Amino acid sequence: MQSIAFTASRPNTLGIELELQIVDPQTFDLKGAAEELLAQIANHPYADRVKPEITRSMIELNSSVHTDPKRLLDEMRSMRDLLVEAADAVGVRVAGGGTHPFMRWHDRAIFDSPRFQYLSETYGYLARQFTVFGQHIHLGVENGDAAIELTQKLSPYVPHFIALSASSPYFEGVDTQFACSRLNALNAFPMCGHLPPEVVDWHGFEAYFAELHAGGLIESIKDLYWDVRPKPEFGTAEIRVCDTPLTVEKACQLAAFAQALGATLADEPMPDRKAWMAYRTNRFQATRFGLHGHYVDPQAGRVRLGDHVRMTFDKVMPAARELGTAEMLEALRADVFKHGGDVKWLRAQFDRSQEIAEVVEAAAAAWRGEGTAETKPEPSVPDLQIRRRVRASSEPIFNMDGITPFGFKRLGRRLH
């Protein structure tokens, strides 16, 4: 059996990846301009931290390694400002959020790289439908055994991360009635799910990986679309279930929460059999209902997920105070429990304007740092701009008879 090298990291270090939407500043539909954005920042010191994603209307920011989430926030603000400046020069906008509210998967173009072309050939239309946007959080560990241990211990908290970050209520022109519809795009991939509970150390992971590889089921660890997975080349356990938040501030608050949780779980036992029995149901409840869903805890039984998240905040606060991030966690808790988080804010934007494009416009303004997700100014609307007037419900928004091979027919002009 071939061993898998693991790069050691300092415990409690962290980093994040953010997948972002590239949008047209007039229609606020997605726009395939990743190459132009990358070219615009090619000579900047951060250039190697801004990367393409699977389709041309996506761009990804990668942080460096940090011990202090506050320094992570400083870096991410600088990267945000760089990307905003580059987007202005190219003539596009950038936005957070787990899904684009009215994108059409068949309009997406695969980014020209060997890895992404391989995925397109393997998964067909799913590759283009995978134009969804997530935040990945990396927590540093000393060795492979510690990576497997932390991966297993974090798994019962997957619903918490889903609910705290949920920002994808709209998808392909409908209100999905999910808090997080983004993860439904992942469910179609054959290697989604979680690390098997019987794998409890790095040797066990190497043996499991060898079986999958020998059977032709995967080519690399990248083919494991698990909610939490080890990342040996980074020396981390990687949390992969978060929607991309609307602001870099919230992205870093989520990272601080993950760091405090990882430190808190260090001395706790591995999840027992009951935790795995409820895994898929707990995950679904979080994607569908957010904090209003149910959560089955092996000790407490069936409780409201929001109540369990509150208990988890209380549980990790001693570690957060020791790490100096209690203020960031309090801000995250207030955003979610007082204001309803990003998903409620996005729905409020549609309720205010009844225009789905204005939801994207408001999200783009929030990403630029123009106010917070709660106090952002009213979006401006260009004169004679064509908008898609939609109704948020579980029913299709667009009349499919209006689709041509070249896209949507003009649905009408809104004058302002």
C-alpha positions, 0 to 999 in steps of 0.5 A: 500500500502506497503511503500518502505524505502529510505536511505537518501544520501548527495546531489552531492555524487556519486559512480560507477559500472563497468562491465568488460570483462574477456578474454583469453590472447591467443585467446582474446575470453571471458573466464569464470574465475570469480570464480577464480578472486574472489578467488584470491582477497578474502582476500583483503580490496576491496574484497567486492567491486568486484562482479560477474555478470550474466555470468562467463566471467564478473566481476564488480567493485563497488566504495565507495561513494565520493563527489570528482570525483578525489578521486573516480579516485584514488580509481578506479585506485587502484581497477584496479591495484588489478584486473590486478594483480589478472588477471595476477595470474589467467592467464586472461586479463580484458578489458573495452568496452560495448560488446566483439567484437566476443563473442558467447552467447551460449558459456556463462555460468551463474554464480551460484547464486540464482539471476542469475539462476532466471534470466536464468530461466525467460529469457532463452537465453536472460540471456546469450546474456546479456553478455554486459558491462555497467557503472552505475553512482549513484548520491546521493539524500536526499529522495525519492521525490528528487530521482524521481525528479532527475530521471525525469530531467536526462531522456532527457540527456540519449542520451548524456550519450549514445553518450559520453560513446559509446564503443560497435560497434562490436557484435558477429563478425560483425560491427553493424554500431551502436555506442552503440550496447550494449543497443539493448540487453536490449531492449528485456527485458519487463521492459526496458524503463523509469520511467513513466512521470506521476510519479512525487514523491515517493508516486507515485512511491510506488503506481506504484510499488505496481501495477506492483508487485500486477499484477505479473509483477515484484518481485523487483526494480531490475526487472525495467531495466530503463535507469535511475531509483531510487535506494532506498537502496543506496539513489541515482538516477542511470544512467544505459545507459553508455557502460563501457569505456576503461579506469577508467579515462574516467569512472570517467570523465563521473561520474564527468559530471553526478555530474555537470549535476545533480547539474545544473538541481536542480533548473530546471523544470521537463521535459514537454510532448514534451521531452517524445514524442521524448524520444525513437527516441532520444535514438535510434539516440544516439545508432545508430549514436552517436554524429552524430545523431539527437536530438529533443529538446522541445525548440530548435527543431531538432538539431545535438546531438553533438551540444546539447552535446556541449551546455550541457557541456557549461551549466554544466561548472559553476557547475563543476568549483564549484565542482572542476571538470572542468578539468575532464570535459574538458578532457572528451570533448576533448576525444569525440570531438577531438578524437572521443571517444572510439567507433572511437578508437576501429574501428581504431584498427580493421582498422589498423590490420584487426584482430578482436582479436587485437581489444580486445588485444588493449582494454585490454592494455588500461584497464591496463593503458598502455597509453591512449585510443589515444596513447596506444602502438602497441599490441604485438602478441604471435608467432603461435597464432590462430587469427580470421581474420575478415572483419568489416561490417554489414555482418556476419564475420564467415562462419556458416558452421564452427560451431560445437556443441563444438564451431568454427572449426579452421579458419586458422593459422596466422604466425607472 
